[in-house]
Amino acid sequence: MVDKPAPDASRRSEKSRRAIYDAALALVGEVGYPKTTVEGIAARAGVGKQTIYRWWSSKADVLLEAFLDLGEQAALAAREAGQGAPRTYALPDTGDLAADLKLVLRATVDELLDPRFEAPSRALAAEGVVNEQLGREFVTKLLEPQLQLYVDRLRAAQDAGHVRPGVDPRIALELFVSPLAQRWLQRTAPISHEYTDTLVDYALHGLAPRDA
């Protein structure tokens, strides 16, 4: 009689976790955050509800972690394909602030227009406006780490003399991040690489006439 190898619990757990991530993102994109439930996620993932509650305390925790994982997976794939620096990684510092910002904002546009990201990110962002707890978690876990990358890059530019010493990086980053987010959320106009390039140019050079 041949002994069968014992099941690999870690592999089984990772498979279940991946299934839960996929189910959560698919559901919130299809029916919205309010109608997404732990029961629905479990049924779609093919796991028991108790499996989800063993790892997460609420559907918000599941969705936020799933969304973070989605960004990490996309970033890893982009890096392996040599497609530049996704926004979930440190901003590049080539010494050319405008070029670095344009590179990352172009990657952000690509991510926001990716169907895998667009539906769940819109659902989470919209629900975060009316759901105070989710909104705080959305900012703390998703937005703040990314915004801090811009702050760090702008401070490095200040140290290099490329940005005025008195400029507040937290306010400065809003000059190009906030208009992009507003246009995308409200669908007032298409977003594109050309649009974000223009935001960077306006933010860094202002609207006053340039000296010859």
C-alpha positions in Angstrom: 0.0 0.0 0.0 1.4 3.4 -1.1 1.2 6.2 1.4 -0.4 9.3 0.0 1.2 12.6 0.9 -0.6 14.7 3.4 -2.6 17.6 2.0 -0.7 20.8 1.9 -2.8 23.0 4.1 -0.9 26.2 3.2 -1.5 25.7 -0.5 -5.2 25.0 0.2 -5.5 28.1 2.3 -3.8 30.3 -0.4 -6.2 28.9 -3.0 -9.2 29.7 -0.8 -7.8 33.2 -0.1 -7.4 33.9 -3.8 -10.9 32.6 -4.6 -12.3 34.9 -1.9 -10.3 37.9 -3.2 -11.7 37.3 -6.7 -15.2 36.7 -5.5 -15.2 39.9 -3.4 -13.9 42.1 -6.2 -16.3 40.6 -8.7 -19.4 41.0 -6.5 -18.7 44.6 -5.5 -18.2 45.5 -9.1 -21.4 43.8 -10.2 -23.9 44.7 -7.4 -22.1 47.5 -5.5 -20.8 47.6 -1.9 -24.2 47.7 0.0 -25.4 44.5 -1.7 -22.2 42.6 -1.4 -22.3 40.3 1.7 -20.0 37.9 3.4 -22.4 35.1 2.5 -22.4 36.1 -1.1 -18.6 36.2 -1.2 -18.4 32.8 0.4 -20.9 31.2 -2.0 -19.1 32.6 -5.0 -15.7 31.6 -3.7 -16.9 28.1 -2.9 -15.9 28.3 0.8 -17.8 28.3 4.0 -18.7 31.6 5.7 -16.7 30.6 8.7 -13.6 30.5 6.5 -14.0 34.2 5.7 -14.6 35.1 9.4 -11.5 33.2 10.4 -9.4 35.6 8.4 -11.4 38.8 8.3 -13.9 40.5 10.6 -16.1 42.1 8.0 -16.7 42.4 4.3 -14.9 45.8 4.3 -11.7 44.1 5.5 -12.1 41.5 2.8 -12.6 44.0 0.0 -9.8 46.3 1.1 -7.3 43.5 1.4 -8.5 42.1 -2.0 -8.0 45.4 -3.6 -4.6 45.9 -2.1 -3.6 42.4 -3.3 -4.9 43.2 -6.8 -2.7 46.3 -6.9 0.3 44.3 -5.7 -0.2 41.6 -8.3 -0.6 44.1 -11.1 2.6 45.9 -9.9 4.5 42.7 -9.8 3.4 41.7 -13.3 4.3 45.2 -14.7 7.7 45.1 -13.1 8.4 41.6 -14.5 7.3 42.8 -17.9 9.5 45.9 -17.6 6.7 48.3 -18.1 7.7 50.9 -15.7 6.9 51.8 -12.1 3.3 51.3 -11.0 1.9 53.7 -8.6 1.8 51.2 -5.7 5.6 51.3 -5.6 8.0 54.1 -4.7 8.1 56.9 -7.2 11.2 56.9 -9.3 13.8 59.6 -8.7 15.7 60.2 -11.9 16.4 63.8 -11.0 13.7 64.9 -13.4 10.6 65.6 -11.2 8.3 66.2 -14.1 9.2 63.0 -15.9 8.9 61.0 -12.7 5.5 62.3 -11.9 4.3 61.8 -15.5 5.5 58.2 -15.5 3.6 57.3 -12.3 0.4 59.3 -13.2 0.4 57.5 -16.6 0.5 54.2 -14.8 -2.3 55.4 -12.6 -4.5 56.2 -15.6 -3.8 52.7 -17.0 -4.9 51.2 -13.7 -8.0 53.3 -13.3 -9.1 52.3 -16.9 -8.4 48.6 -16.3 -11.8 46.9 -15.9 -10.3 44.7 -13.1 -9.7 47.9 -11.0 -12.4 50.3 -12.2 -15.6 48.6 -11.0 -14.4 47.7 -7.5 -12.5 50.9 -7.0 -15.5 53.0 -8.0 -17.7 51.0 -5.7 -15.4 51.4 -2.7 -14.7 55.1 -3.4 -18.4 55.9 -3.8 -19.4 53.9 -0.6 -16.6 55.6 1.3 -18.2 59.0 0.8 -21.4 57.9 2.7 -20.0 55.2 4.9 -17.7 56.9 7.4 -16.0 53.8 8.7 -15.3 52.4 5.3 -14.1 55.9 4.1 -11.6 56.0 6.9 -10.3 52.5 6.2 -10.2 53.3 2.4 -8.1 56.4 3.1 -5.8 54.8 5.7 -5.2 51.5 3.9 -5.4 52.4 0.3 -4.9 56.1 -0.4 -2.6 57.3 2.4 0.3 55.0 1.6 0.2 56.0 -2.1 -0.1 59.7 -1.3 2.9 59.5 1.0 5.0 58.3 -1.9 4.3 61.6 -3.7 5.1 63.5 -0.5 8.5 61.7 -0.2 9.3 62.4 -3.9 8.4 66.1 -3.6 10.5 66.5 -0.5 13.4 64.9 -2.3 12.9 67.4 -5.0 13.0 70.2 -2.4 16.3 68.9 -1.0 17.7 68.9 -4.6 16.5 72.5 -5.1 13.9 71.7 -7.7 11.0 72.8 -5.6 10.7 76.0 -3.5 11.6 75.4 0.2 8.4 76.8 1.5 6.1 74.6 -0.6 4.0 72.1 1.4 4.3 68.7 -0.4 0.9 67.6 1.0 -0.8 70.5 -0.7 1.3 70.4 -3.8 0.4 66.8 -4.6 -3.2 67.7 -4.7 -2.5 69.9 -7.8 -2.2 66.8 -10.0 -3.8 64.0 -7.9 -7.1 65.6 -7.0 -8.1 66.7 -10.5 -7.4 63.3 -11.9 -9.5 61.6 -9.1 -12.4 64.1 -9.6 -12.5 63.7 -13.4 -12.4 59.9 -13.1 -15.0 59.6 -10.3 -17.4 62.1 -11.8 -16.8 61.1 -15.5 -16.8 64.8 -16.5 -14.3 64.0 -19.2 -12.0 61.2 -20.3 -8.7 60.6 -18.5 -5.6 60.0 -20.5 -1.8 60.2 -20.5 -2.0 63.5 -22.2 -4.3 64.8 -19.5 -2.0 63.8 -16.6 1.0 65.2 -18.5 -0.8 68.5 -18.7 -1.6 68.4 -15.0 2.0 68.0 -14.1 3.1 70.8 -16.4 0.5 73.2 -15.0 1.3 72.2 -11.4 5.0 72.6 -11.8 5.0 75.7 -14.0 1.9 77.5 -13.0 -0.3 79.6 -15.2 1.7 82.8 -15.4 3.6 83.6 -18.6 7.1 82.0 -18.7 10.2 84.1 -19.1 11.8 83.8 -22.4 
